[in-house]
Amino acid sequence: MQHGNHTSANFSFSDASTENSATWFPDTGANQHVTPDITGMTHAEPYLGNDQLHVGDGKGLVISNTTYKILRTPKRVFTLSNVLHVPKIKKRLLSIQQFCHENCVFFEFHSSVFYVKDLITKEVLISGQSKDDLYVLSENSAMSMPQAFLSASLSTSADIWHRRLGHPSSRVLSFLASNKKVTCTSRPLNFQCPACPLGKSSRLSLGPIGHKTSAPLELVFSDVWGPAPILSSDDFCYFVIFVDAHTKFIWFYPLSAKSDVFNMFHQFQVLVERQFSCKIKSIQTDWGSEYRKLNSFFKTVGIHHRIIFPHTYERNGTVELCHRHIVETGLTLLGHYKASLKFWNYAFETSVYLINCMPTSVLQNKSPFETLFHQPPNYGFLRTFGCLCFLFLRPYNAHKLDYRSTPCVFLGYSSCYLSYRCLELSSNHIYISRHVRFHENSFPFIESTHVPATTNSNPQPAPISYLPALTSFPSSNPPQTPILSPHTSVPLPPYASMSLDHFAGSGSSAADITATASSPSATPPASPSQVPASSSQVPTESPPGLDLCIDLSSYSIPQQSPPIRSSDSLVAVASRQHPMVLRPRQHKSVNVSSVSASSMPPNSRVIYSSAHEPVSFREADRFVLAFCYGI
């Protein structure tokens, strides 16, 4: 061992002349390799120090040179560095500790043999025999390995196993070799596969960027977000942010187009340079089209424009993470209070305001606001986004009876004033006021989505009446015997659904009239515009909701008929509508004896009675039909 400036080694009493000069004796007590001659050594240099080699009897031997030795074997090339040339030593001593440390191997000793094995794969690299009760490492025996260690499994190299296993990583191959699942003749980490980069190429770890800043505005990050899939209520589609690298403070500006970045940067520059009395020194962007116009401006004012390399967005990670934080917080505010997505610009601006007030571990648990302005933020000013609020509106009243306030929704904080932004839902007006009272447990957007729709649980279809339609004929030459089509129907006027007494009178017989009551379970009727004109589509039952349906298809109209105007047909007379308001009237008696029997058509009968005096033109028309034609 070496104590201070002394080097020690065990001493062998064998005669050096009887030993081969290429024989080394492994020594666990030596801390340096020692040789009595420099034959076969490489690049010997004179030793200029005062150290000596101390042997077992305590004597100090002079060190003449230092050199190193290359030991080549079929499995590995070993290096013996810093070999001490001591002419008075009798044997070549191999320091086991230094040899294992330099070559990543270990020794395994047995009673008559020892092995040098790889530290990872446990592969036998060198073997030696015991001679005269000493372990001897001969260079000749190291060059020619025994046949027992040259099996087929040991002849497989690591690169072959790498190809057999489908090009796994070196870590996987080393694990298999260390657990003796496979046996490699070379270390798995000592080869490079040319095919792996073709199929497994990936991004490199760029390491920390190291933005070392000591004051605000020394470095500013900027990036544009958008376009938004939904235009905001103020017709914004983008927003740009500027992040100070020293304080992590964020400035937020909504944009209608990317081209507005040029003007927004001028506003930002004037604001921060006047407020903090220092100039912007550097700005980092992704070289988007909106920043290329600014590049020439940066050169004129002396701002260093840092541009990240294409497709290395991680170099712009600070502003990218800010974008993600802003959007996620804004969507959370909108989603929790069921607000419309068109208010995303107000939600994102509120998110930036809150992020600037939140402490972060990057700033030693200080907020960006406190780091920049050297005072803590006022958390008592904060209110719940989207809650109900009432602001003081008396200065805006038109007269003295106007209400002093109106329900509004809180939409964040004003960037220009120390006040709140409120939305009036009835008029969609935005008010900015400091005199606001909040109801933080009531949310108008949520309540408006839970208003139940009023529906009629038992709708009644409007009654529709049908009469057989008359066959049309020219009004100038009416036929003597009009024909009623038994299969074609036309809608009745509203009075057709009256009771039977309105048609027959109190003294008439009902045998000449066929009445069919409607069934409540019948199929609802079609609208009047959908009444079929062909005989194959005429409904055979009375529609629901109809009190009476009269079948006159078998009734023969008499030949003698009173003259009617040529411009009116029977259908027009029956369906004539008069916009008349009914008024209660006293019933009058009519002298029907003045009507002579000779002037009445055959089979006609009087169905009029004083109890059913017509009180409108509609009933008068019906009375004429009933009286003149017996209908």
C-alpha positions as CSV (number, residue, x, y, z in Angstrom):
1,M,0.0,0.0,0.0
2,Q,1.0,3.6,-0.4
3,H,1.5,5.7,2.8
4,G,2.2,9.3,2.1
5,N,5.0,9.4,-0.5
6,H,5.8,5.7,-0.2
7,T,4.7,2.9,-2.4
8,S,4.7,-0.7,-1.1
9,A,4.4,-4.1,-2.6
10,N,4.8,-7.7,-1.6
11,F,8.2,-9.4,-2.2
12,S,8.8,-12.7,-4.0
13,F,11.9,-14.7,-3.3
14,S,11.9,-16.7,-6.6
15,D,14.8,-16.1,-8.9
16,A,14.1,-13.7,-11.7
17,S,16.2,-15.7,-14.2
18,T,14.0,-18.7,-13.8
19,E,10.8,-16.8,-14.7
20,N,9.6,-15.7,-18.0
21,S,9.8,-11.9,-18.4
22,A,6.1,-12.0,-19.7
23,T,4.7,-13.4,-16.4
24,W,2.8,-11.2,-14.0
25,F,1.9,-12.1,-10.4
26,P,-1.5,-10.8,-9.2
27,D,-1.0,-9.0,-5.9
28,T,-3.8,-7.8,-3.7
29,G,-1.4,-5.9,-1.5
30,A,0.1,-3.7,-4.3
31,N,-1.4,-0.4,-5.2
32,Q,0.7,0.1,-8.4
33,H,1.9,-2.2,-11.2
34,V,5.6,-2.9,-10.9
35,T,8.1,-4.3,-13.4
36,P,11.9,-4.9,-13.0
37,D,12.6,-4.1,-16.7
38,I,10.9,-2.1,-19.5
39,T,11.1,-4.8,-22.1
40,G,7.9,-4.9,-24.1
41,M,6.6,-1.8,-22.4
42,T,5.3,1.3,-24.2
43,H,6.5,4.9,-23.9
44,A,8.7,4.9,-20.8
45,E,9.3,8.2,-19.2
46,P,11.8,9.1,-16.5
47,Y,10.3,9.4,-13.0
48,L,11.2,12.8,-11.5
49,G,9.6,12.4,-8.1
50,N,11.2,11.4,-4.8
51,D,8.8,8.5,-4.0
52,Q,10.2,5.0,-3.3
53,L,8.7,1.6,-3.6
54,H,8.6,-0.1,-0.1
55,V,8.6,-3.9,-0.1
56,G,7.7,-6.4,2.7
57,D,11.0,-6.0,4.6
58,G,10.6,-2.2,4.8
59,K,13.3,-1.3,2.3
60,G,12.7,1.5,-0.1
61,L,13.5,0.8,-3.8
62,V,14.2,3.6,-6.3
63,I,11.7,4.2,-9.1
64,S,13.4,4.9,-12.4
65,N,10.7,5.2,-15.0
66,T,6.9,5.1,-15.5
67,T,5.3,3.3,-18.4
68,Y,2.2,1.4,-19.4
69,K,1.4,-1.9,-21.0
70,I,-1.2,-3.1,-23.5
71,L,-2.3,-6.7,-22.9
72,R,-4.1,-8.2,-25.8
73,T,-6.4,-11.3,-25.5
74,P,-8.9,-12.9,-27.8
75,K,-11.8,-11.4,-25.8
76,R,-10.5,-8.0,-24.8
77,V,-7.7,-5.5,-24.9
78,F,-6.5,-4.7,-21.3
79,T,-4.6,-1.6,-20.3
80,L,-2.0,-1.5,-17.5
81,S,-1.4,2.2,-16.9
82,N,1.1,3.9,-14.7
83,V,3.5,0.9,-14.4
84,L,6.5,1.7,-12.2
85,H,9.9,0.6,-13.4
86,V,11.9,-0.5,-10.3
87,P,15.1,-2.2,-11.4
88,K,15.8,-3.8,-8.0
89,I,12.4,-5.6,-7.8
90,K,12.5,-9.3,-8.5
91,K,9.0,-10.0,-10.0
92,R,6.4,-8.3,-12.1
93,L,3.6,-7.4,-9.8
94,L,0.0,-6.8,-11.0
95,S,-2.1,-4.7,-8.7
96,I,-5.5,-6.4,-8.6
97,Q,-7.3,-3.2,-7.4
98,Q,-5.9,-1.0,-10.2
99,F,-6.4,-3.7,-12.9
100,C,-10.1,-4.2,-12.0
101,H,-10.8,-0.4,-11.8
102,E,-9.2,0.3,-15.2
103,N,-10.8,-2.6,-17.1
104,C,-14.2,-3.1,-15.4
105,V,-13.4,-6.7,-14.4
106,F,-13.2,-8.8,-11.3
107,F,-11.0,-11.8,-10.2
108,E,-12.4,-15.1,-9.1
109,F,-9.9,-17.3,-7.3
110,H,-10.0,-21.1,-6.8
111,S,-7.6,-23.5,-5.3
112,S,-5.6,-24.1,-8.5
113,V,-7.0,-21.7,-11.0
114,F,-8.3,-18.1,-11.2
115,Y,-10.4,-16.3,-13.7
116,V,-10.7,-12.7,-14.8
117,K,-14.4,-12.0,-15.7
118,D,-16.4,-9.1,-17.1
119,L,-18.0,-7.0,-14.4
120,I,-21.4,-6.8,-16.3
121,T,-21.7,-10.0,-18.4
122,K,-19.7,-12.3,-16.0
123,E,-17.9,-13.6,-19.1
124,V,-14.5,-15.3,-18.5
125,L,-11.9,-13.2,-20.2
126,I,-8.6,-14.5,-18.8
127,S,-7.7,-17.6,-16.9
128,G,-4.5,-18.4,-14.9
129,Q,-2.9,-21.3,-13.1
130,S,-1.4,-21.7,-9.7
131,K,2.4,-22.3,-9.8
132,D,4.6,-22.7,-6.7
133,D,1.7,-21.7,-4.5
134,L,1.4,-18.4,-6.4
135,Y,-1.2,-17.3,-9.0
136,V,0.6,-16.6,-12.2
137,L,-0.8,-14.6,-15.1
138,S,1.2,-15.4,-18.3
139,E,0.8,-13.3,-21.4
140,N,1.2,-16.4,-23.5
141,S,-1.7,-18.2,-21.6
142,A,-3.8,-15.0,-21.9
143,M,-3.3,-15.0,-25.7
144,S,-4.4,-18.6,-26.1
145,M,-7.7,-19.4,-24.2
146,P,-8.4,-23.0,-23.2
147,Q,-10.8,-24.8,-25.5
148,A,-13.4,-25.2,-22.7
149,F,-14.2,-21.5,-22.8
150,L,-14.6,-21.2,-26.6
151,S,-18.1,-22.7,-26.8
152,A,-20.7,-21.6,-29.4
153,S,-22.6,-19.5,-26.9
154,L,-19.6,-17.5,-26.1
155,S,-18.7,-16.8,-29.7
156,T,-22.0,-14.8,-30.2
157,S,-21.2,-11.1,-30.1
158,A,-23.4,-8.4,-28.7
159,D,-24.3,-6.9,-32.1
160,I,-25.6,-10.3,-33.3
161,W,-27.8,-10.6,-30.2
162,H,-28.9,-7.0,-30.9
163,R,-30.1,-8.0,-34.3
164,R,-31.6,-11.3,-33.2
165,L,-33.7,-9.5,-30.5
166,G,-35.1,-6.9,-32.9
167,H,-32.7,-4.0,-32.1
168,P,-33.5,-3.5,-28.4
169,S,-31.9,-0.7,-26.4
170,S,-28.5,-1.2,-24.8
171,R,-30.2,-1.2,-21.4
172,V,-32.4,-4.2,-22.3
173,L,-29.5,-6.1,-23.8
174,S,-27.3,-5.5,-20.8
175,F,-30.1,-6.7,-18.5
176,L,-30.4,-9.9,-20.4
177,A,-26.6,-10.5,-20.4
178,S,-26.2,-9.7,-16.7
179,N,-29.0,-12.2,-15.8
180,K,-27.4,-14.8,-18.0
181,K,-30.4,-15.0,-20.3
182,V,-28.0,-14.5,-23.3
183,T,-24.2,-14.7,-23.5
184,C,-22.3,-12.1,-25.4
185,T,-18.6,-12.1,-26.3
186,S,-18.4,-8.3,-26.1
187,R,-19.9,-5.7,-23.9
188,P,-23.5,-4.7,-25.0
189,L,-22.6,-1.0,-24.6
190,N,-19.6,-1.1,-26.9
191,F,-21.3,-1.2,-30.3
192,Q,-23.4,1.2,-32.5
193,C,-26.2,0.0,-34.7
194,P,-26.5,1.9,-38.0
195,A,-30.1,0.9,-38.5
196,C,-31.5,2.1,-35.1
197,P,-31.3,5.8,-36.0
198,L,-33.3,5.2,-39.2
199,G,-36.3,3.9,-37.3
200,K,-35.9,5.2,-33.8
201,S,-34.7,8.7,-34.3
202,S,-36.2,11.1,-31.6
203,R,-35.7,14.5,-30.2
204,L,-32.7,15.1,-28.0
205,S,-32.9,16.5,-24.5
206,L,-31.8,20.1,-24.9
207,G,-31.3,20.6,-21.2
208,P,-32.1,23.8,-19.3
209,I,-32.2,26.9,-21.4
210,G,-30.8,29.0,-18.6
211,H,-32.5,32.4,-18.9
212,K,-30.4,34.3,-16.4
213,T,-32.0,37.7,-15.9
214,S,-31.5,40.1,-13.0
215,A,-34.1,42.8,-13.7
216,P,-37.5,43.1,-15.4
217,L,-37.7,43.6,-19.2
218,E,-34.2,42.1,-19.8
219,L,-36.0,39.3,-21.7
220,V,-39.6,39.2,-22.8
221,F,-41.3,36.2,-24.4
222,S,-44.2,36.7,-26.8
223,D,-46.5,34.5,-28.8
224,V,-50.0,34.6,-30.5
225,W,-52.8,32.3,-29.7
226,G,-55.6,31.6,-32.2
227,P,-57.7,31.6,-34.2
228,A,-60.6,30.9,-31.9
229,P,-63.4,28.8,-33.4
230,I,-65.9,31.2,-32.0
231,L,-65.7,35.0,-32.3
232,S,-65.8,36.8,-29.0
233,S,-68.6,39.2,-28.1
234,D,-66.2,42.0,-29.2
235,D,-65.3,40.3,-32.5
236,F,-61.9,39.2,-31.3
237,C,-60.3,36.0,-32.8
238,Y,-56.7,36.0,-31.4
239,F,-54.8,37.2,-28.4
240,V,-51.1,38.0,-27.8
241,I,-49.3,37.8,-24.5
242,F,-46.0,39.2,-23.4
243,V,-44.2,37.4,-20.5
244,D,-41.4,38.9,-18.5
245,A,-38.7,36.3,-18.0
246,H,-37.6,37.7,-14.6
247,T,-40.9,38.3,-12.9
248,K,-43.2,35.9,-15.0
249,F,-45.7,38.7,-15.2
250,I,-48.1,38.4,-18.2
251,W,-49.6,41.2,-20.3
252,F,-52.7,40.2,-22.3
253,Y,-54.0,41.9,-25.5
254,P,-57.0,40.5,-27.6
255,L,-56.7,40.8,-31.3
256,S,-59.0,40.9,-34.3
257,A,-56.2,39.8,-36.7
258,K,-52.6,38.7,-36.4
259,S,-51.5,41.9,-38.2
260,D,-52.5,43.8,-35.1
261,V,-49.4,42.5,-33.2
262,F,-47.3,45.3,-34.6
263,N,-49.5,48.0,-33.0
264,M,-50.0,46.0,-29.8
265,F,-46.3,45.7,-29.3
266,H,-45.9,49.5,-29.6
267,Q,-48.6,50.0,-26.9
268,F,-46.9,47.4,-24.7
269,Q,-43.4,49.0,-25.2
270,V,-44.6,52.5,-24.3
271,L,-46.5,51.2,-21.3
272,V,-43.8,49.2,-19.6
273,E,-40.9,51.4,-20.4
274,R,-42.6,54.4,-18.9
275,Q,-44.0,52.5,-15.9
276,F,-40.7,50.8,-14.9
277,S,-38.2,53.3,-16.2
278,C,-36.2,50.7,-18.1
279,K,-35.9,49.6,-21.7
280,I,-36.8,46.2,-23.3
281,K,-33.5,44.6,-24.1
282,S,-34.4,41.2,-25.7
283,I,-37.6,39.6,-27.0
284,Q,-38.0,36.0,-28.0
285,T,-40.5,34.8,-30.6
286,D,-41.1,31.8,-32.9
287,W,-40.5,33.9,-36.0
288,G,-44.1,33.8,-37.0
289,S,-45.4,36.0,-39.9
290,E,-46.8,38.5,-37.4
291,Y,-43.3,39.1,-35.9
292,R,-41.3,39.4,-39.1
293,K,-42.5,42.9,-39.6
294,L,-41.3,43.7,-36.1
295,N,-37.8,42.4,-36.8
296,S,-36.7,45.6,-38.7
297,F,-38.2,47.7,-35.9
298,F,-36.3,45.8,-33.3
299,K,-33.0,46.6,-35.2
300,T,-33.8,50.3,-35.3
301,V,-34.4,50.6,-31.5
302,G,-31.7,48.2,-30.4
303,I,-33.8,45.3,-29.2
304,H,-32.2,41.9,-29.6
305,H,-34.6,39.6,-31.4
306,R,-34.1,36.0,-30.2
307,I,-35.6,33.5,-32.6
308,I,-36.1,29.9,-31.7
309,F,-35.1,27.2,-34.1
310,P,-38.0,25.7,-36.2
311,H,-39.8,22.7,-34.7
312,T,-38.2,23.2,-31.3
313,Y,-41.2,24.5,-29.5
314,E,-39.8,23.4,-26.2
315,R,-37.3,26.3,-26.5
316,N,-40.4,28.6,-26.3
317,G,-41.8,26.6,-23.4
318,T,-42.4,29.5,-21.1
319,V,-44.9,31.2,-23.2
320,E,-46.4,28.0,-24.5
321,L,-47.1,26.9,-20.9
322,C,-48.7,30.3,-20.2
323,H,-51.0,29.8,-23.2
324,R,-52.1,26.5,-21.8
325,H,-52.6,27.9,-18.3
326,I,-54.7,30.8,-19.6
327,V,-56.9,28.7,-21.8
328,E,-57.5,26.0,-19.3
329,T,-58.4,28.4,-16.5
330,G,-60.7,30.4,-18.8
331,L,-62.6,27.4,-20.0
332,T,-63.0,26.3,-16.4
333,L,-64.6,29.6,-15.5
334,L,-66.9,29.5,-18.5
335,G,-67.9,25.8,-18.0
336,H,-68.5,26.1,-14.3
337,Y,-71.0,29.0,-14.6
338,K,-72.5,27.8,-18.0
339,A,-71.5,31.1,-19.7
340,S,-71.6,31.4,-23.4
341,L,-68.3,30.8,-25.2
342,K,-68.5,34.1,-26.9
343,F,-67.3,35.6,-23.6
344,W,-64.0,33.8,-23.9
345,N,-62.0,37.0,-24.1
346,Y,-63.3,38.2,-20.8
347,A,-62.7,34.8,-19.2
348,F,-59.1,34.7,-20.5
349,E,-58.4,38.2,-19.4
350,T,-59.7,37.3,-15.9
351,S,-57.4,34.2,-16.0
352,V,-54.4,36.4,-16.7
353,Y,-55.4,38.7,-13.8
354,L,-55.7,35.8,-11.4
355,I,-52.5,34.0,-12.6
356,N,-50.5,37.2,-12.0
357,C,-51.8,37.2,-8.4
358,M,-51.1,33.5,-7.6
359,P,-47.8,32.5,-5.9
360,T,-45.5,30.2,-7.8
361,S,-42.6,28.0,-6.7
362,V,-40.5,29.4,-9.6
363,L,-40.5,32.7,-7.7
364,Q,-40.0,31.2,-4.2
365,N,-43.7,31.2,-3.5
366,K,-44.2,34.8,-4.5
367,S,-46.7,36.0,-7.1
368,P,-45.6,37.7,-10.4
369,F,-47.5,40.8,-9.2
370,E,-45.5,41.0,-5.9
371,T,-42.2,40.3,-7.7
372,L,-42.8,43.1,-10.2
373,F,-44.5,45.8,-8.0
374,H,-42.9,44.8,-4.7
375,Q,-46.2,44.6,-2.9
376,P,-48.7,41.8,-2.4
377,P,-51.9,41.7,-4.4
378,N,-55.2,42.7,-2.9
379,Y,-57.1,39.4,-2.7
380,G,-60.0,41.1,-1.0
381,F,-60.8,42.8,-4.3
382,L,-61.5,39.4,-6.0
383,R,-65.1,38.2,-6.7
384,T,-66.6,35.0,-8.2
385,F,-66.7,35.1,-12.0
386,G,-70.2,34.7,-13.5
387,C,-72.1,35.6,-10.3
388,L,-75.1,37.9,-10.0
389,C,-74.4,41.5,-9.2
390,F,-76.2,44.8,-8.9
391,L,-74.3,48.0,-9.8
392,F,-75.2,51.6,-9.0
393,L,-76.9,53.1,-12.1
394,R,-78.4,56.3,-10.7
395,P,-75.9,58.6,-12.6
396,Y,-77.3,57.0,-15.9
397,N,-81.0,57.3,-15.1
398,A,-83.1,59.3,-17.5
399,H,-85.7,60.4,-14.9
400,K,-86.2,60.2,-11.2
401,L,-88.5,57.1,-11.4
402,D,-85.9,54.9,-13.1
403,Y,-84.6,52.0,-11.1
404,R,-81.4,52.5,-9.2
405,S,-79.9,49.2,-10.3
406,T,-80.5,46.2,-12.6
407,P,-79.4,42.5,-12.4
408,C,-76.1,41.9,-14.2
409,V,-73.4,39.2,-14.5
410,F,-69.9,39.7,-13.3
411,L,-67.4,39.2,-16.2
412,G,-64.1,40.1,-14.6
413,Y,-62.0,43.1,-13.9
414,S,-61.3,46.2,-15.9
415,S,-57.7,46.5,-17.2
416,C,-57.9,50.3,-17.2
417,Y,-59.7,51.0,-13.9
418,L,-59.7,49.5,-10.5
419,S,-63.3,48.4,-11.0
420,Y,-65.5,45.5,-12.1
421,R,-66.9,44.6,-15.5
422,C,-70.6,43.7,-15.5
423,L,-73.0,42.5,-18.3
424,E,-76.6,43.5,-18.3
425,L,-78.4,40.5,-19.8
426,S,-81.5,42.4,-21.0
427,S,-79.6,44.8,-23.2
428,N,-76.2,43.1,-23.5
429,H,-74.5,46.3,-22.3
430,I,-71.2,46.2,-20.5
431,Y,-70.9,48.4,-17.5
432,I,-67.6,49.2,-15.6
433,S,-68.3,50.3,-12.1
434,R,-66.7,50.3,-8.7
435,H,-70.0,50.5,-6.8
436,V,-71.2,46.9,-7.3
437,R,-73.0,44.5,-4.9
438,F,-72.4,40.8,-5.5
439,H,-74.5,37.7,-4.9
440,E,-71.8,35.1,-5.1
441,N,-74.2,32.2,-4.6
442,S,-76.4,33.0,-7.5
443,F,-75.4,32.5,-11.2
444,P,-77.7,33.8,-13.9
445,F,-76.2,31.8,-16.7
446,I,-76.9,28.5,-14.7
447,E,-80.4,29.5,-13.7
448,S,-81.3,30.5,-17.3
449,T,-80.5,27.0,-18.5
450,H,-82.9,25.4,-16.1
451,V,-86.1,27.2,-16.9
452,P,-88.8,24.6,-17.8
453,A,-90.6,24.9,-21.0
454,T,-94.4,25.3,-20.7
455,T,-96.2,22.7,-22.7
456,N,-99.9,21.8,-23.1
457,S,-100.3,18.3,-21.6
458,N,-103.7,17.7,-23.3
459,P,-103.9,19.5,-26.6
460,Q,-107.3,19.6,-28.3
461,P,-107.3,19.7,-32.1
462,A,-109.4,22.4,-33.7
463,P,-112.7,21.0,-35.0
464,I,-112.9,20.7,-38.8
465,S,-116.2,20.2,-40.6
466,Y,-116.8,18.7,-44.0
467,L,-119.7,19.0,-46.5
468,P,-120.1,17.3,-49.8
469,A,-118.9,19.6,-52.5
470,L,-121.1,20.7,-55.4
471,T,-120.1,20.0,-58.9
472,S,-119.0,23.3,-60.5
473,F,-120.9,24.7,-63.5
474,P,-120.7,27.9,-65.5
475,S,-122.6,30.6,-63.6
476,S,-124.1,31.9,-66.8
477,N,-125.9,28.7,-67.8
478,P,-126.7,26.8,-64.6
479,P,-128.1,23.3,-65.2
480,Q,-131.7,22.5,-64.3
481,T,-130.6,19.7,-62.0
482,P,-127.3,20.3,-60.1
483,I,-125.5,17.2,-59.2
484,L,-123.9,16.7,-55.7
485,S,-120.9,14.6,-55.8
486,P,-121.2,11.9,-53.1
487,H,-117.5,11.4,-52.6
488,T,-116.0,14.9,-52.7
489,S,-115.8,17.0,-49.5
490,V,-115.2,20.7,-48.8
491,P,-114.8,22.4,-45.4
492,L,-117.9,23.7,-43.8
493,P,-118.1,27.1,-42.4
494,P,-117.8,27.4,-38.6
495,Y,-121.5,27.2,-38.0
496,A,-121.7,23.7,-39.6
497,S,-120.7,22.2,-36.2
498,M,-123.9,23.5,-34.4
499,S,-126.4,21.2,-32.9
500,L,-129.2,19.5,-34.8
501,D,-131.9,21.9,-33.7
502,H,-130.1,24.7,-35.5
503,F,-130.7,22.9,-38.8
504,A,-134.1,21.1,-38.3
505,G,-135.9,23.4,-36.0
506,S,-138.2,22.2,-33.2
507,G,-141.0,20.9,-35.4
508,S,-139.0,19.2,-38.2
509,S,-138.4,15.5,-38.6
510,A,-134.9,14.1,-38.2
511,A,-135.6,11.1,-40.5
512,D,-134.5,13.0,-43.6
513,I,-131.1,13.9,-42.1
514,T,-128.3,11.4,-41.3
515,A,-126.2,12.5,-38.4
516,T,-123.0,10.7,-37.2
517,A,-121.3,11.6,-33.9
518,S,-117.6,11.8,-33.8
519,S,-115.6,9.3,-31.8
520,P,-113.0,10.5,-29.4
521,S,-110.6,7.8,-30.4
522,A,-110.9,8.5,-34.1
523,T,-107.9,9.5,-36.1
524,P,-107.3,13.3,-36.1
525,P,-108.4,14.9,-39.3
526,A,-106.1,16.5,-41.9
527,S,-105.9,20.2,-42.4
528,P,-108.3,21.8,-44.9
529,S,-105.5,22.2,-47.4
530,Q,-104.9,18.5,-47.3
531,V,-108.5,17.4,-48.0
532,P,-108.3,15.1,-51.0
533,A,-110.2,16.0,-54.2
534,S,-110.4,12.5,-55.6
535,S,-113.1,10.0,-54.6
536,S,-110.6,7.4,-53.4
537,Q,-109.3,9.5,-50.6
538,V,-112.5,10.8,-49.0
539,P,-112.7,10.0,-45.3
540,T,-115.5,7.6,-44.4
541,E,-115.9,8.8,-40.8
542,S,-116.5,12.1,-39.2
543,P,-113.4,13.8,-38.0
544,P,-112.9,14.1,-34.2
545,G,-114.1,17.2,-32.5
546,L,-117.0,17.6,-35.0
547,D,-120.4,17.7,-33.4
548,L,-122.4,16.8,-36.5
549,C,-121.7,15.7,-40.1
550,I,-124.5,15.8,-42.6
551,D,-124.6,13.4,-45.6
552,L,-126.6,15.0,-48.4
553,S,-125.2,12.9,-51.2
554,S,-128.5,11.1,-51.8
555,Y,-130.7,14.1,-51.7
556,S,-132.1,15.2,-55.1
557,I,-132.2,18.9,-55.6
558,P,-135.6,20.0,-57.2
559,Q,-135.7,21.4,-60.7
560,Q,-137.5,24.5,-59.7
561,S,-135.1,26.8,-57.8
562,P,-135.3,30.5,-57.0
563,P,-133.0,32.6,-59.1
564,I,-129.7,33.4,-57.7
565,R,-127.0,35.7,-58.8
566,S,-124.8,34.3,-61.5
567,S,-121.7,35.4,-59.8
568,D,-122.4,33.3,-56.7
569,S,-122.5,29.5,-56.5
570,L,-124.0,27.4,-53.8
571,V,-120.6,26.7,-52.4
572,A,-119.9,30.4,-52.2
573,V,-123.2,31.0,-50.5
574,A,-122.6,28.3,-48.0
575,S,-119.1,29.3,-47.2
576,R,-119.6,33.1,-47.2
577,Q,-117.9,34.7,-44.2
578,H,-119.0,37.9,-42.6
579,P,-116.9,39.8,-40.1
580,M,-119.8,40.5,-37.8
581,V,-120.0,40.6,-34.1
582,L,-123.0,38.8,-32.6
583,R,-125.2,40.8,-30.3
584,P,-128.1,39.4,-28.1
585,R,-131.4,40.2,-29.7
586,Q,-135.0,39.6,-28.9
587,H,-136.7,36.7,-30.8
588,K,-139.3,37.8,-33.3
589,S,-142.2,35.8,-34.7
590,V,-142.5,35.4,-38.4
591,N,-145.8,35.0,-40.3
592,V,-145.0,32.0,-42.5
593,S,-148.6,31.8,-43.7
594,S,-147.8,34.5,-46.2
595,V,-145.7,32.1,-48.1
596,S,-148.0,30.3,-50.6
597,A,-147.6,26.6,-51.1
598,S,-147.5,27.0,-54.8
599,S,-144.4,29.2,-54.6
600,M,-142.5,26.6,-52.6
601,P,-140.6,23.8,-54.2
602,P,-141.9,20.3,-53.9
603,N,-140.9,18.3,-50.8
604,S,-139.8,21.6,-49.1
605,R,-140.7,22.2,-45.5
606,V,-140.3,25.1,-43.2
607,I,-137.8,24.5,-40.5
608,Y,-137.7,28.0,-39.1
609,S,-139.1,28.8,-35.7
610,S,-139.2,31.8,-33.5
611,A,-136.9,30.1,-31.1
612,H,-134.1,30.0,-33.7
613,E,-134.2,33.4,-35.3
614,P,-131.1,34.1,-37.3
615,V,-128.9,36.7,-35.6
616,S,-126.1,36.8,-38.2
617,F,-125.6,36.7,-41.9
618,R,-124.2,33.2,-41.6
619,E,-127.4,31.9,-40.1
620,A,-129.5,33.9,-42.6
621,D,-127.7,32.2,-45.5
622,R,-128.3,28.8,-43.9
623,F,-131.9,29.7,-43.4
624,V,-132.3,30.6,-47.1
625,L,-130.8,27.2,-48.1
626,A,-133.1,25.3,-45.7
627,F,-136.2,27.2,-46.6
628,C,-135.7,27.3,-50.4
629,Y,-134.0,24.0,-51.1
630,G,-134.8,21.9,-48.1
631,I,-131.2,21.5,-47.3
